[in-house]
């Protein structure tokens, strides 16, 4: 069975602070995908990143960066110089690869509030 | 950019009534999904659909639920006899090929009275 744990439930920071959102996962699959989705107050789910279990290179996209460490089963997400528009719920998710394994298993989400 | 479209955005239904939630996936996508999110909780997988049949379903997806792709564009979720606990946001998602990221619609908020 797959499981995603986001131990932080709510984080509040002041604008321009850096913030890291933690994600720990469990899976018996040897190959899998990891994801981050953003859910702004309007409610939609916005895809941010997908990472293949084969690829442990860290990724940076603008103010966003992701640290994937297979040894600790973690896929953490850092927002640098946070902005008010970053306020949202952030979900980490996991899927297997292929066919019936492609369903997403989500964590409970982290509510990020960025104050001006 | 193509997107997944869900209608209605908000549905209010009396308990015991049937409800159909509609989704138009991205046009060349082949894999379709429904998820639900009870208010304040995590997003949960309901069902996946490929090649006109269910690929996988969760334990939530009991006999009260069904999915259909009635034509080349729509993908529907039917709840036969709604219960109060069916109140949630329902998200449709689609992907083009196996292993491509799923693109989500904006969701339908279902409120059961």
Interface residues (C-beta under 8 A of the other chain):
Chain A: X33 X35 X37 X42 X43 X44 X45 X46 X47 X50 X91 X93 X97 X98 X99 X100 X102 X103 X104 X105 X106 X107 X108 X109
Chain B: X31 X33 X35 X41 X42 X43 X44 X45 X48 X55 X56 X58 X89 X91 X95 X98 X99 X101 X102 X103 X104 X105 X106 X107 X109
